[in-house]
Amino acid sequence: MSSFETRLFINNEFADAKSGEYLTVYNPTDGSLVSDKIHSANEQDVDAAVQAAQRAFKGTWGKTDPTARARAMLKFADLVREHAGEIARLETLAMGSAIATQTMGYTTLADLFVYYAGLADKIHGETAYPTSAGKYKITQREPIGVCAGIGAWNVSAILFGWKAAPALAAGNTVVFKPSEKAPLGTLALGPLIQQCFPPGSINIVNGGGKTGQLLASHMEIHQIAFTGSTATGRKIQEYAARSNLKRVSLELGGKSPSVIFEDADIELAAAKSMEGAIANSGQICAMASRIFVQESIADKFIQVLKGSFEQVSKSGIIGDPSDKNTQVGPLADKAQFKRVMEYLDIGKKEGELVTGGVQWGAKDGLYVQPTIFKNLGKDSRIVREEVFGPVVTVQTFTSEEDAIKLANDSIFGLSACVYTRSISRALRVTREIEAGTIAVNDWYFPSPDTPFGGVKQSGYGREGGLEGLNDYLQTKTIQINMNAP
């Protein structure tokens, strides 16, 4: 695309940042400059966005009938779907993800708005029969007010949808900060927002960590949802507690296990393990990067998995992310590429490289060849820490109890996979694995109608499904004295 928006989007208008500060984004495909003039919000800018959101909450959007809110959201979904491919190219330009992947992200954003539009007029309270004391009791569920969202860079569209759609359906207003690595696609939603929502309903403020801190600390923001690293999530929680004790929802890192039992379909397990590893170049928080395979089938499984990984490199699906046939693009930026290469060095020193382990293609492109390691110790950093690249480790287990113990031996608990032909085993093992989301005979990818989130240091709160809506509602109890005159 020859042009794109780089300013802040506040009160349904694009505006220059008062800070006079800018972000810079490079194209990870070839290292070329995308823009060094992406406006970065300071305290005055954040205040302006919050004030606009507060006015909309107290007025136009907050007082809009739920069925009218639903119509606005459905109109927005239609517009996003119409422009999905066009906007997705901006994500590809900024962080290298395949155009097909990012187009899917924007169609999923549309699906999220459709799903939550359907719930906008179905937010009900409860009534209770009068007690012996003559009290009539009512509970009603109400919006919270101004809500903030902070997204990561890997699937900006879905993260925007997870946060904005339920908030708006509940009657709240939104201030959203996209990742400083990939703000362009989110900003491109501005003209579509103008056509559907009253001024101030949705505001977009670019910026780095400082802008995120301003949102988490703001006294007029009453809920904040964050997707990103565990370290940053801790800071968001601290700033929220020190300010006005705003509600916090955190979707953080993951180091998800995939448990493959000896009765599993080996070809299926290898194919799905490969799909999950290369999706978005491995830059998915729910990716099952710790593979545990039962000892009796380990050699056969590793051989099949190696073939699947090597076929990716030969098949032509790694390459120019703007090509509709590409499935694997470069990593998001130089910092992420350097991080992944450092983990590859650890794997080579501490374990056995099965395949991959090197940069793919020209040196100015930030591509990593899909990689498998085996025979690593359970305390190796590459086993315990989130790599966020197309890299998996394979370890073996002997029994069901051993598999569960290995799967749970992590500070994270976002997702997991279980491969078995036994439904009873699947039910037993999924009950024992400490994760917020689990797939059986598949790799896990969220859907709009089910909750997504983690346990342990993968965060708390849920996005998607009915539980995603509940995070943007508060309950009020009203008690009426029926004996009063």
For each residue, the residues with C-beta under 8 A, 3 or more apart:
1: 4 86 89 90 93
2:
3:
4: 1 35 90 184 187 188
5: 9 14 184 187 188 190
6: 35 37 38 39 183 184 187 206
7: 14 15 16 17 39 187
8: 14 15 16 17 39 41 45 49 203 204 205 206
9: 5 12 13 14 15 187 190 193 202 203 204 205
10: 13 15 45 48 49 52 203 204 205
11: 48 49 52 199 200 203
12: 9 193 194 197 198 199 200 201
13: 9 10 199
14: 5 7 8 9 190
15: 7 8 9 10 45 48
16: 7 8 39
17: 7 8 20 21 22 39 40 41 42 45 206
18: 42 44 45 48
19: 39 40 41 42 44 45
20: 17
21: 17 39 40 42
22: 17 36 37 38 39 40
23: 36 38 39 40 180 183 206 207 208
24: 33 35 36 38
25: 33 34 35 38 94 181 182 183 184
26: 31 32 33 34 333 334
27: 30 31 32 33 34 93 94 96
28: 31 95 96 329 330 331 332 333 334 337 365 366
29: 32 96 320 321 322 329 330 365 366
30: 27 362 364 365
31: 26 27 28 334 364 365 366
32: 26 27 29
33: 24 25 26 27 36
34: 25 26 27 93 94 184
35: 4 6 24 25 38 184
36: 22 23 24 33
37: 6 22
38: 6 22 23 24 25 35 180 183 184 206
39: 6 7 8 16 17 19 21 22 23 206
40: 17 19 21 22 23 180 206 207 208 211
41: 8 17 19 45 46 49 177 205 206 207 211 214
42: 17 18 19 21 45 46 207 210 211 214
43: 46 47 214
44: 18 19 47 48
45: 8 10 15 17 18 19 41 42 48 49 205
46: 41 42 43 49 50 175 205 211 214 215 218
47: 43 44 50 51 218
48: 10 11 15 18 44 45 51 52
49: 8 10 11 41 45 46 52 53 175 203 205
50: 46 47 53 54 146 175 203 218 220 221
51: 47 48 54 55 220
52: 10 11 48 49 55 56 199 200 203
53: 49 50 56 57 146 173 174 175 200 201 203
54: 50 51 57 58 145 146 173 200 220
55: 51 52 58 59 60 200
56: 52 53 59 60 61 62 173 198 199 200 201
57: 53 54 61 62 143 145 146 171 172 173 200
58: 54 55 62
59: 55 56 62 63 198
60: 55 56 63 64 198 199 200 201
61: 56 57 64 69 168 171 173 197 198 200 201
62: 56 57 58 59 143 171 172 173
63: 59 60
64: 60 61 68 69 72 171 198
65: 68 69
66: 69 70 120 121 123 171
67: 70 71 120 121
68: 64 65 71 72
69: 61 64 65 66 72 73 117 120 121 168 169 171
70: 66 67 73 74 117 118 120 121 169
71: 67 68 74 75 117
72: 64 68 69 75 76 196 197
73: 69 70 76 77 113 114 116 117 120 165 168 169 196
74: 70 71 77 78 113 114 117
75: 71 72 78 79 195 196
76: 72 73 79 80 113 192 193 195 196 197
77: 73 74 80 81 109 110 111 113 114 117
78: 74 75 81 82 110
79: 75 76 82 83 192 195 196
80: 76 77 83 84 87 106 107 109 110 113 189 192
81: 77 78 84 106 107 110
82: 78 79
83: 79 80 86 87 106 188 192
84: 80 81 87 88 103 106 107 110
85: 88 89 99 103 106
86: 1 83 89 188
87: 80 83 84 90 91 106 157 185 188 189
88: 84 85 91 92 99 102 103 105 106 157 185
89: 1 85 86 92 93 99 102 322
90: 1 4 87 93 94 184 185 188
91: 87 88 94 95 97 102 105 156 157 182 184 185
92: 88 89 95 96 97 98 99 102 321 322 329
93: 1 27 34 89 90 184 322
94: 25 27 34 90 91 153 181 182 183 184 185
95: 28 91 92 153 154 181 182 332 333
96: 27 28 29 92 281 321 329 330 331 332 366
97: 91 92 101 102 154 155 280 281 283 321 329 332
98: 92 101 102 280 321 326 327 328 329
99: 85 88 89 92 102 103 321 322 323 324 326
100: 103 104 324 326 327
101: 97 98 104 105 155 279 280 327 329
102: 88 89 91 92 97 98 99 105 106 155 157 185
103: 84 85 88 99 100 106 107
104: 100 101 107 108
105: 88 91 101 102 108 109 155 156 157 158
106: 80 81 83 84 85 87 88 102 103 109 110 157 185
107: 80 81 84 103 104 110 111
108: 104 105 111 112 157 158 161 448
109: 77 80 105 106 112 113 157 158 160 161
110: 77 78 80 81 84 106 107 113 114 161
111: 77 107 108 114 115 161 448
112: 108 109 115 116 158 161 162 165 448 464
113: 73 74 76 77 80 109 110 116 117 161 165
114: 73 74 77 110 111 117 118 448
115: 111 112 118 119 165 448 449
116: 73 112 113 119 120 165 166 168 169 468 469
117: 69 70 71 73 74 77 113 114 120 165 169
118: 70 114 115 122
119: 115 116 122 123 166 169 466 469
120: 66 67 69 70 73 116 117 123 169 170
121: 66 67 69 70
122: 118 119
123: 66 119 120 141 170 469 473
124: 141
125: 138 139 140 141 475
126: 138 139
127: 136 137 138 139
128: 131 136 137 138
129:
130: 134 135 136 482
131: 128 134 135 137
132:
133:
134: 130 131 481 482 483
135: 130 131 479 480 481 482
136: 127 128 130 479 480 482
137: 127 128 131 477 478 479 480
138: 125 126 127 128 477 478 479 480
139: 125 126 127 475 476 477 478
140: 125 475 476 478
141: 123 124 125 473 474 475 476
142: 171 473 474 475 476
143: 57 62 170 171 172 472 473 474
144: 147 170 172 222 223 247 472 473 474
145: 54 57 172 173 220 221 222 223
146: 50 53 54 57 172 173 174 175 220 221 222
147: 144 163 167 172 173 174 175 221 222 223 224 225 472
148: 174 175 176 177 215 216 218 221 223 224 225
149: 159 160 163 164 167 174 175 176 177 224 225 226
150: 176 177 212 215 216 224 225 226 227 228 236
151: 156 159 160 163 176 177 178 179 186 227 228
152: 155 156 159 179 227 228 285
153: 94 95 156 178 179 180 181 182 332
154: 95 97 280 283 284 285 332
155: 97 101 102 105 152 158 159 280 284
156: 91 105 151 152 153 159 160 178 179 182 183 185 186
157: 87 88 91 102 105 106 108 109 160 161 185 186
158: 105 108 109 112 155 161 162 446
159: 149 151 152 155 156 162 163 227
160: 109 149 151 156 157 163 164 176 178 186 189
161: 108 109 110 111 112 113 157 158 164 165 448
162: 112 158 159 165 166 225 227 452 463 464 468
163: 147 149 151 159 160 166 167 174 176 225 463
164: 149 160 161 167 168 174 176 202
165: 73 112 113 115 116 117 161 162 168 169
166: 116 119 162 163 169 170 463 468 469 471 472
167: 147 149 163 164 170 172 173 174 223 472
168: 61 69 73 116 164 165 171 172 173 174 197 201 202
169: 69 70 73 116 117 119 120 165 166 469 472
170: 120 123 143 144 166 167 469 472 473
171: 57 61 62 64 66 69 142 143 168
172: 57 62 143 144 145 146 147 167 168 223 472
173: 53 54 56 57 61 62 145 146 147 167 168 200 201 202 203
174: 53 146 147 148 149 163 164 167 168 201 202 203
175: 46 49 50 53 146 147 148 149 203 204 205 215 221
176: 148 149 150 151 160 163 164 186 202 203 204 205
177: 41 148 149 150 151 204 205 206 207 211 212 215
178: 151 153 156 160 182 183 185 186 187 204 206
179: 151 152 153 156 182 183 228
180: 23 38 40 153 183 206 207 208
181: 25 94 95 153 332 333
182: 25 91 94 95 153 156 178 179 185 186 332
183: 6 23 25 38 94 156 178 179 180 186 187 206
184: 4 5 6 25 34 35 38 90 91 93 94 187 188
185: 87 88 90 91 94 102 106 156 157 178 182 188 189
186: 151 156 157 160 176 178 182 183 189 204
187: 4 5 6 7 9 178 183 184 190 204 206
188: 4 5 83 86 87 90 184 185 191
189: 80 87 160 185 186 192 193 204
190: 5 9 14 187 193 194 204
191: 188 194 195
192: 76 79 80 83 189 195 196
193: 9 12 76 189 190 196 197 201 202
194: 12 190 191 197
195: 75 76 79 191 192
196: 72 73 75 76 79 192 193
197: 12 61 72 76 168 193 194 201 202
198: 12 56 59 60 61 64 201
199: 11 12 13 52 56 60
200: 11 12 52 53 54 55 56 57 60 61 173 203
201: 12 53 56 60 61 168 173 174 193 197 198
202: 9 164 168 173 174 176 193 197
203: 8 9 10 11 49 50 52 53 173 174 175 176 200
204: 8 9 10 175 176 177 178 186 187 189 190
205: 8 9 10 41 45 46 49 175 176 177 211 215
206: 6 8 17 23 38 39 40 41 177 178 180 183 187 211
207: 23 40 41 42 177 180 210 211 212 214
208: 23 40 180 211 212
209: 212 213 232
210: 42 207 213 214
211: 40 41 42 46 177 205 206 207 208 214 215
212: 150 177 207 208 209 215 216 226 232 236
213: 209 210 216 217 235 239
214: 41 42 43 46 207 210 211 217 218
215: 46 148 150 175 177 205 211 212 218 221 224
216: 148 150 212 213 221 224 226 235 236 239 240 243 246
217: 213 214 239 240 242 243
218: 46 47 50 148 214 215 221 243
219: 243 244
220: 50 51 54 145 146
221: 50 145 146 147 148 175 215 216 218 224 244 246
222: 144 145 146 147 244 246 247
223: 144 145 147 148 167 172 246 247 248 249 471 472
224: 147 148 149 150 215 216 221 236 240 246 247 248 249
225: 147 148 149 150 162 163 248 249 250 251 461 463 471
226: 149 150 212 216 232 233 236 248 249 250 251
227: 150 151 152 159 162 251 252 285
228: 150 151 152 179 232 233 252
229: 232 233 252 253
230: 233 234 252 253 412 457 458 459
231: 234 235
232: 209 212 226 228 229 235 236
233: 226 228 229 230 236 237 250 252 459
234: 230 231 237 238
235: 213 216 231 232 238 239
236: 150 212 216 224 226 232 233 239 240 248 250
237: 233 234 240 241 248 250
238: 234 235 241 242
239: 213 216 217 235 236 242 243
240: 216 217 224 236 237 243 244 245 246 247 248
241: 237 238 245
242: 217 238 239
243: 216 217 218 219 239 240 246
244: 219 221 222 240
245: 240 241
246: 216 221 222 223 224 240 243
247: 144 222 223 224 240 471
248: 223 224 225 226 236 237 240 461
249: 223 224 225 226 453 459 460 461 462 463 471
250: 225 226 233 236 237 459 460 461
251: 225 226 227 285 414 452 453 454 458 459 461 463
252: 227 228 229 230 233 285 412 414 454 457 458 459
253: 229 230 285 386 412 414 457 458
254: 285 286 287 386 412 413 414 415 454 458
255: 289 290 384 385 386 410 411 412
256: 286 287 288 289 290 412 414 415 416 417 435 444
257: 288 290 291 292 406 407 410 416 417 433 435
258: 269 273 276 288 290 291 292 416 417 418 419 443
259: 292 397 403 404 407 416 417 418 419 429 433
260: 264 266 269 273 291 292 293 294 297 301 419
261: 264 294 400 403 418 419 420 422 425
262: 294 296 297
263: 420 421 422 425
264: 260 261 268 269 297 419 420 421 441
265: 268 269 419 421 441
266: 260 269 270 297 300 301 304
267: 270 271 304
268: 264 265 271 272 419 441
269: 258 260 264 265 266 272 273 301 419 441
270: 266 267 273 274 301 304 305 307 308
271: 267 268 274 275 308
272: 268 269 275 276 417 419 441 442 443
273: 258 260 269 270 276 277 288 291 305 308 392 417 443
274: 270 271 277 278 305 308 309 312 370
275: 271 272 278 279 443
276: 258 272 273 279 284 287 288 417 443 444
277: 273 274 282 287 289 309 370 390 391 392
278: 274 275 281 282 312 327 328 370 390
279: 101 275 276 282 284 287 443 445
280: 97 98 101 154 155 283 284
281: 96 97 278 328 329 330 331 367 368 389 390
282: 277 278 279 287 289 368 370 387 388 389 390 391
283: 97 154 280 331 332 336 388 389
284: 154 155 276 279 280 287
285: 152 154 227 251 252 253 254 386 388 414 415 458
286: 254 256 414 415 437 444 445 446 452
287: 254 256 276 277 279 282 284 443
288: 256 257 258 273 276 291 392 415 416 417 443 444
289: 255 256 277 282 386 387 391 392 393
290: 255 256 257 258 383 392 393 395 407 410
291: 257 258 260 273 288 305 392 393 394 395
292: 257 258 259 260 394 395 396 397 403 406 407
293: 260 297 298 301 302 394 395 396 397
294: 260 261 262 297 298 396 397 398 403
295: 298 396 397 398
296: 262
297: 260 262 264 266 293 294 300 301
298: 293 294 295 301 302 394 396
299: 302 303
300: 266 297 303 304
301: 260 266 269 270 293 297 298 304 305 394
302: 293 298 299 305 306 354 372 374 394
303: 299 300 306 307
304: 266 267 270 300 301 307 308
305: 270 273 274 291 301 302 308 309 354 372 394
306: 302 303 309 310 354 355 372
307: 270 303 304 310 311
308: 270 271 273 274 304 305 311 312
309: 274 277 305 306 312 313 354 355 356 370 371 372
310: 306 307 313 314 355
311: 307 308 314 315
312: 274 278 308 309 315 317 318 327 328 370
313: 309 310 318 356 360 369 370
314: 310 311
315: 311 312
316: 319 325
317: 312 325 326 327 328
318: 312 313 326 327 328 329 360 361 367 369
319: 316 323 326 328 329 361
320: 29 323 326 329
321: 29 92 96 97 98 99 326 329 330
322: 29 89 92 93 99 326
323: 99 319 320 326
324: 99 100
325: 316 317
326: 98 99 100 317 318 319 320 321 322 323 329
327: 98 100 101 278 312 317 318
328: 98 278 281 312 317 318 319 367 370 390
329: 28 29 92 96 97 98 101 281 318 319 320 321 326 367
330: 28 29 96 281 321 337 365 366 367
331: 28 96 281 283 336 337 340 366 367 368 389
332: 28 95 96 97 153 154 181 182 283 336 366
333: 26 28 95 181 336 337 366
334: 26 28 31 337 338 366
335: 338 339
336: 283 331 332 333 339 340 366 388 389
337: 28 330 331 333 334 340 341 366 368
338: 334 335 341 342
339: 335 336 342 343 387 388 389
340: 331 336 337 343 344 368 387 388 389 391
341: 337 338 344 345 359 368
342: 338 339 345 346
343: 339 340 346 347 381 382 385 387 389 391
344: 340 341 347 348 357 358 368 371 391
345: 341 342 348 349
346: 342 343 349 350 380 381 382
347: 343 344 350 351 353 357 371 373 376 380 382 391 393
348: 344 345 351 353 357 373
349: 345 346
350: 346 347 376 377 380 382
351: 347 348 373 374 375 376 377 380 382 393
352: 373 374 375
353: 347 348 356 357 371 372 373
354: 302 305 306 309 372 373 374 394
355: 306 309 310 369 370 371 372
356: 309 313 353 368 369 370 371 372 390 391
357: 344 347 348 353 369 371 373
358: 344 368 369
359: 341 363 367 368 369
360: 313 318 365 367 368 369
361: 318 319 365 367
362: 30 365
363: 359
364: 30 31
365: 28 29 30 31 330 360 361 362
366: 28 29 31 96 330 331 332 333 334 336 337
367: 281 318 328 329 330 331 359 360 361
368: 281 282 331 337 340 341 344 356 358 359 360 371 389 390 391
369: 313 318 355 356 357 358 359 360 390
370: 274 277 278 282 309 312 313 328 355 356 390 391
371: 309 344 347 353 355 356 357 368 389 390 391 392
372: 302 305 306 309 353 354 355 356 391 392 393 394
373: 347 348 351 352 353 354 357 376 382 391 392 393 394
374: 302 351 352 354 393 394 395
375: 351 352
376: 347 350 351 373 380 382 383 393 395
377: 350 351 380 383
378: 383 384 395 406 409
379: 383 384
380: 346 347 350 351 376 377 383 384 393
381: 343 346 384 385
382: 343 346 347 350 351 373 376 385 387 391 393
383: 290 376 377 378 379 380 393 395
384: 255 378 379 380 381 410 411
385: 255 343 381 382
386: 253 254 255 285 289 412
387: 282 289 339 340 343 382 391
388: 282 283 285 336 339 340
389: 281 282 283 331 336 339 340 343 368 371
390: 277 278 281 282 328 356 368 369 370 371
391: 277 282 289 340 343 344 347 356 368 370 371 372 373 382 387
392: 273 277 288 289 290 291 371 372 373
393: 289 290 291 347 351 372 373 374 376 380 382 383
394: 291 292 293 298 301 302 305 354 372 373 374
395: 290 291 292 293 374 376 378 383 406
396: 292 293 294 295 298
397: 259 292 293 294 295 402 403 406
398: 294 295 402
399: 402 403
400: 261 403 404 425 428 429
401: 404 405
402: 397 398 399 405 406
403: 259 261 292 294 397 399 400 406 407 429
404: 259 400 401 407 408 429 432 433
405: 401 402 408 409
406: 257 292 378 395 397 402 403 409
407: 257 259 290 292 403 404 410 416 433 434
408: 404 405 413 432 433 434
409: 378 405 406
410: 255 257 290 384 407 413 456
411: 255 384 456 457
412: 230 252 253 254 255 256 386 454 456 457 458
413: 254 408 410 434 435 436 454 455 456 457 458
414: 251 252 253 254 256 285 286 435 436 437 453 454 455 458 459
415: 254 256 285 286 288 435 436 437 438 439 444 454
416: 256 257 258 259 288 407 430 433 435 437 438 439 444
417: 256 257 258 259 272 273 276 288 438 439 440 442 443 444
418: 258 259 261 426 429 430 433 438 439 440 441
419: 258 259 260 261 264 265 268 269 272 440 441
420: 261 263 264 425 426 429 440 441
421: 263 264 265
422: 261 263 425 426
423: 426 427
424: 427 428
425: 261 263 400 420 422 428 429
426: 418 420 422 423 429 430 440
427: 423 424 430 431
428: 400 424 425 431 432
429: 259 400 403 404 418 420 425 426 432 433
430: 416 418 426 427 433 438 440
431: 427 428
432: 404 408 428 429
433: 257 259 404 407 408 416 418 429 430 438
434: 407 408 413 455 456
435: 256 257 413 414 415 416 438 454 455
436: 413 414 415 451 452 453 454 455 458 462
437: 286 414 415 416 444 446 452 453 454
438: 415 416 417 418 430 433 435 444
439: 415 416 417 418 442 443 444
440: 417 418 419 420 426 430
441: 264 265 268 269 272 418 419 420
442: 272 417 439
443: 258 272 273 275 276 279 287 288 417 439
444: 256 276 286 288 415 416 417 437 438 439
445: 279 286
446: 158 286 437 450 452 463 464
447: 450 464
448: 108 111 112 114 115 161 464 465
449: 115 464 465
450: 446 447 464 465
451: 436 462 463 464 465 466 467 468
452: 162 251 286 436 437 446 462 463 464 465
453: 249 251 414 436 437 458 459 460 461 462 463
454: 251 252 254 412 413 414 415 435 436 437 458 459 460
455: 413 414 434 435 436 458 460
456: 410 411 412 413 434
457: 230 252 253 411 412 413
458: 230 251 252 253 254 285 412 413 414 436 453 454 455
459: 230 233 249 250 251 252 414 453 454
460: 249 250 453 454 455
461: 225 248 249 250 251 453 471
462: 249 436 451 452 453 465 467 468 471
463: 162 163 166 225 249 251 446 451 452 453 468 471
464: 112 162 446 447 448 449 450 451 452 467 468
465: 448 449 450 451 452 462 468 469
466: 119 451 469 470
467: 451 462 464 470 471
468: 116 162 166 451 462 463 464 465 471 472
469: 116 119 123 166 169 170 465 466 472 473
470: 466 467 473
471: 166 223 225 247 249 461 462 463 467 468
472: 143 144 147 166 167 169 170 172 223 468 469
473: 123 141 142 143 144 170 469 470
474: 141 142 143 144
475: 125 139 140 141 142
476: 139 140 141 142
477: 137 138 139
478: 137 138 139 140
479: 135 136 137 138
480: 135 136 137 138
481: 134 135 484
482: 130 134 135 136
483: 134
484: 481
485:
